[in-house]
Amino acid sequence: MDTALLTLLRQVDTPTVCNAIEVAQGKRGFNGFTRGTMLCSDPDGGAVVGYAVTAKIAALAPPTEAADVIRARRMAYYKAMAEGPKPSIAVIEDLDYPHAIGAYWGEVNTTIHKGFGMSGALTNGVMRDLGDMAPGFPVIAGSIGPSHGFVHVRDIGSPVTVFGLTVTPGDLVHADRHGAVVVPPDVIEMLSAAIKKMQDTEMLILGPARAPGFSFKVFEQAWSEFEKSRT
C-alpha cells in the first residue's frame, strides 16, 4: 500500500470505506464488515488501518496446558505482533464471546503493541484502563470490564471472527468507532478514486441541502443529478 493511500484511509471513516468499496465494485452487496455495536477506546482518534495479525484468546477458565507451553505461545504471539507487515492491526478473537470477561487490552498491552509499531486493535473481547491506554493506539472492542480473568493465548495466525467479520492474516482492515471492514484485495488500487467519486457524488445532495433556500423542488433536481452520477 502506497503512502498516499494509507494517509487517505487514515483520514476517512469506516462507513466511507465501506461505501467506496461498493463504488469500486460497481454494485451494492459488499459483505465484509462487522455486525452490531462495538466500542472504541478513542472515538475521536481517527481510523485504524493495517494488515491483520490474528490470534485467539480465552479467559473464563484457567489454561489446561502446561505453564511452559502457555508461556512459549505467549512469546510467539508477541513475536508475531512485532514482526507482522506494517502498517498492522492486531485482530483478536475472544473465544469466550459473548460471555467474555478477560480485559486483554489495557495500559500494558496497548503500550507493548504500540511500541511494536502497530496501529491499533480490533477484538470481540474486553478492554479496560480507559484513561491509561497508550495514546494513538485505538482499540475497537466488544465490551469494557475491570478484570483480565485467566486470559491466555490459544492460537496465533489463523482466521478469526469478530462481530460477524472473518479476518484472515494479512487482510487489509479499516476500523473506527463504527466497526470494521476488510478491504478486498482487488479494489485496493481503485480505492482512492472510488473514495473521491463517492464524496463528489454525495456533495450533489449535501451541497444544496446545506445551502439557504433548500426545498423539495431543489432536492428533486439535486436527486436527479445524484442518480445520474451513480449510473
C-alpha positions in Angstrom: 0.0 0.0 0.0 1.5 3.4 -1.0 1.9 6.3 1.4 -0.8 8.4 -0.2 -3.5 5.7 0.1 -2.5 5.0 3.7 -2.8 8.7 4.5 -6.2 8.9 2.8 -7.5 5.8 4.6 -6.5 7.2 8.0 -8.4 10.4 7.2 -11.7 8.9 6.3 -14.2 6.9 8.4 -15.1 3.3 8.0 -18.5 3.9 6.5 -16.8 5.9 3.8 -14.5 3.0 3.0 -17.5 0.6 3.1 -19.3 2.8 0.5 -16.2 3.3 -1.6 -15.7 -0.5 -1.9 -19.2 -0.7 -3.4 -18.3 2.1 -5.8 -15.1 0.3 -6.8 -17.0 -2.9 -7.3 -19.8 -1.2 -9.2 -22.6 -2.7 -7.2 -24.1 -3.0 -3.8 -23.8 -6.1 -1.6 -20.3 -5.8 -0.1 -20.4 -8.0 2.9 -17.1 -7.8 4.6 -18.0 -5.7 7.7 -18.8 -6.2 11.4 -22.3 -6.5 12.7 -23.6 -5.0 15.9 -22.4 -2.1 18.1 -18.7 -2.0 19.0 -16.9 0.2 21.5 -13.9 2.4 20.7 -11.4 3.4 23.2 -10.8 6.7 21.4 -13.9 7.6 19.4 -12.3 10.9 18.1 -8.9 9.3 17.4 -9.5 8.5 13.8 -9.3 5.3 11.9 -7.1 2.3 12.4 -5.6 1.0 9.2 -3.4 -2.0 8.8 -2.7 -5.6 7.7 -4.2 -8.1 10.2 -2.1 -10.1 12.6 -4.5 -12.5 14.2 -4.8 -14.5 17.4 -7.4 -16.2 19.6 -7.6 -15.8 23.4 -9.7 -17.1 26.3 -10.1 -16.0 29.9 -13.1 -17.6 31.6 -11.2 -20.7 32.8 -7.5 -21.3 33.6 -5.5 -22.8 30.8 -5.2 -26.6 31.0 -1.9 -26.8 29.2 1.5 -26.8 30.9 2.8 -23.4 32.1 5.8 -23.6 29.8 3.6 -24.3 26.8 1.4 -21.3 27.6 4.5 -19.1 28.1 6.0 -20.2 24.8 2.8 -19.4 22.9 2.6 -16.0 24.6 6.1 -15.2 23.4 5.3 -16.5 19.9 2.2 -14.2 20.0 4.3 -11.1 20.8 6.9 -12.1 18.2 4.2 -12.4 15.5 2.8 -9.0 16.5 6.2 -7.3 16.5 7.2 -8.8 13.1 3.9 -8.5 11.2 3.9 -6.4 7.9 3.4 -2.7 8.6 1.1 -0.9 8.9 -0.5 -3.6 11.1 -3.5 -4.2 13.3 -4.0 -6.8 16.0 -7.2 -8.7 15.3 -8.1 -10.9 18.3 -11.0 -13.3 18.7 -12.0 -13.9 22.3 -13.3 -17.5 22.3 -15.5 -16.7 25.4 -17.6 -14.3 23.4 -20.5 -13.4 24.1 -19.5 -14.1 27.7 -16.0 -12.6 27.5 -14.6 -11.3 30.8 -10.9 -11.1 30.2 -9.8 -7.5 29.6 -6.8 -8.3 27.4 -6.5 -4.7 26.1 -5.4 -2.2 28.7 -2.5 0.1 29.6 0.2 -2.7 29.3 -0.8 -4.4 26.1 -1.7 -1.2 24.2 1.7 0.2 25.2 3.5 -3.0 24.1 1.7 -3.3 20.8 2.1 0.4 20.0 5.8 0.0 20.8 5.9 -2.7 18.1 4.7 -0.1 15.6 1.2 -1.4 15.3 -1.7 0.9 14.5 -4.4 -0.4 16.9 -6.5 -3.4 17.8 -9.9 -5.0 16.8 -11.5 -7.6 19.1 -14.8 -9.0 20.2 -13.3 -9.2 23.7 -12.8 -6.8 26.6 -10.8 -3.6 27.2 -10.0 -1.6 30.4 -7.7 1.1 31.7 -9.6 3.6 29.5 -7.7 6.6 31.0 -4.3 5.0 30.7 -4.3 3.2 27.4 -1.4 4.1 25.0 -2.3 7.3 23.1 -2.6 6.9 19.4 -3.5 3.2 19.7 -7.3 2.9 19.3 -8.9 -0.3 20.4 -12.3 -1.3 18.9 -13.7 -3.9 21.3 -16.8 -5.8 22.2 -17.1 -4.6 25.8 -15.4 -2.9 28.8 -14.6 -4.6 32.0 -12.3 -4.5 35.1 -10.6 -7.9 35.2 -8.2 -9.9 33.0 -9.6 -13.1 34.3 -7.4 -16.1 33.2 -6.6 -14.6 29.9 -4.2 -16.6 27.7 -3.4 -17.0 24.1 -5.0 -20.1 22.4 -4.0 -19.7 18.8 -1.8 -17.5 16.5 -2.1 -16.7 12.9 -5.3 -18.5 11.9 -8.5 -16.8 10.5 -10.6 -15.2 13.3 -14.2 -13.9 13.5 -15.0 -10.6 15.2 -18.6 -9.5 15.3 -19.5 -11.5 12.2 -16.5 -10.4 10.3 -14.0 -13.1 9.3 -10.4 -11.8 9.1 -7.5 -13.7 7.6 -3.9 -12.9 8.4 -2.7 -10.2 6.0 -6.2 -8.8 5.3 -6.3 -5.0 5.0 -8.5 -3.8 7.8 -10.1 -0.4 8.3 -11.7 0.2 11.7 -13.1 3.0 13.8 -16.0 3.7 16.2 -18.4 2.4 13.6 -16.8 -1.1 13.4 -14.5 -2.6 10.8 -14.3 -3.7 7.2 -11.9 -5.9 5.3 -10.9 -4.3 2.0 -11.0 -6.8 -0.8 -7.5 -7.1 -2.5 -8.9 -6.5 -5.9 -10.2 -3.0 -5.1 -7.2 -1.6 -3.2 -5.7 0.1 -6.3 -9.1 1.6 -7.1 -9.9 2.8 -3.6 -8.5 6.3 -3.8 -10.5 7.1 -6.9 -13.6 5.4 -5.5 -13.5 7.5 -2.3 -13.2 10.7 -4.4 -16.0 9.7 -6.7 -18.3 8.8 -3.7 -17.5 12.1 -1.9 -18.1 14.1 -5.1 -21.4 12.3 -5.7 -22.6 12.9 -2.2 -21.9 16.6 -2.5 -24.5 16.8 -5.2 -27.0 16.3 -2.4 -25.2 17.6 0.6 -24.3 20.9 -1.1 -27.9 22.0 -1.9 -29.2 20.6 1.4 -26.8 22.7 3.4 -27.4 25.9 1.4 -30.1 28.5 2.2 -33.4 28.1 0.3 -33.3 24.3 0.2 -36.8 23.0 -0.8 -38.3 19.9 -2.2 -38.0 21.3 -5.7 -34.3 21.9 -5.2 -34.0 18.5 -3.7 -35.8 16.9 -6.6 -33.3 18.4 -9.1 -30.3 17.6 -6.9 -31.5 14.0 -6.5 -31.9 13.6 -10.3 -28.2 14.7 -10.7 -27.2 12.4 -7.9 -28.9 9.4 -9.6 -27.3 10.2 -12.9 -23.9 10.4 -11.4 -24.2 6.9 -10.0 -25.2 5.2 -13.3 
